[in-house]
Amino acid sequence: MANITYSEQTFDCHNDETVLECLARHGVELPSSCRAGVCQTCMVKAVEGTPPKDAQTGLKPQLQKQGYFLACICKPEQDLSFIDPDDSALPQIAATVVSKTRFNDNIMRLRLKPESDFEFQPGQFLNIHREDGLVRSYSIASLPKQGYLELHVERVKNGKMSNWLHKQVAMGGKLNIDGPHGDCFYIDDNPEQNLLLIGTGTGLAPLWGILHDALSKGHKGEIHLFHGSRSSDKIYLVDELKKLAELHSNFFYTACISGQDNQGYTAGRANEVALREIPKLDGYRVYLCGHPEMVNSTKKKTFLAGASMNDIHADAFTLSNS
Ligand code: FES
């Protein structure tokens, strides 16, 4: 018999009982629907103990790696503490600004050093909290071994957080962050698989992290990155990515400009160019990051081009006018 801990209460779970049944027997309700491991309504996240492998059936590998499991098909083999991910507010920690450099007039590379443990996967995102309650999300471009959190911050017209970070936050300044969040990251479960990375604007940040993570782990399949901007003065890290493509024979980089000043670049939107150049995506793992419209429409198109839904990972930016 295993004990399960949820919502600060511990319950004894009978040998042939699922976590969902155990909670119900103790009068605790967890959202559920099919009760057969299909709809994923009852998905929870282990914070202590390891859920049985078959309780993670059908979940994306990225979720499995983070300890997510389905309560309706989980018969725990050991004590297990878990949370409902929808209820979990992660604690805020302090981070110091250790570097601010510009990619161009609008986009800044901001590096933060967290003051306590902050485990993450490159490509996940964190939230920055300002003292007045303003919160914005930024994707992480760095690798854990680098010892800092790298964010790419685009200055948005009238954007309160982005202008504050660009103009007022100084080197050595302290920020409050929480995270990491999201399942848009690389895992090395299939090093031969081809990867397709499509991003617009600072959607390059998570893709930069995913790309470097994959290369540092010796990914053998092809990695295709299509990065797009409206104009040539907004696209960034072009030389660095070209050099990386020279160094790694399995990495292919295409910089796309959708506006008129496209000399020296591939003309067109990154998602359209990508699907034109790689029309069949059977067996590919796809990462989509950037503007929500691009991400949502490309999700459908990459699925129709043959990528499995479980292999499509998306990080759409939250649009904010202030
Ligand atoms: S209730 Fe549907 S997967 Fe558990």
Residues whose N, C-alpha, C, O or C-beta is under 5 A from the ligand:
A	BS01	FES	S32 S33 C34 R35 A36 G37 V38 C39 Q40 T41 C42 L70 C72
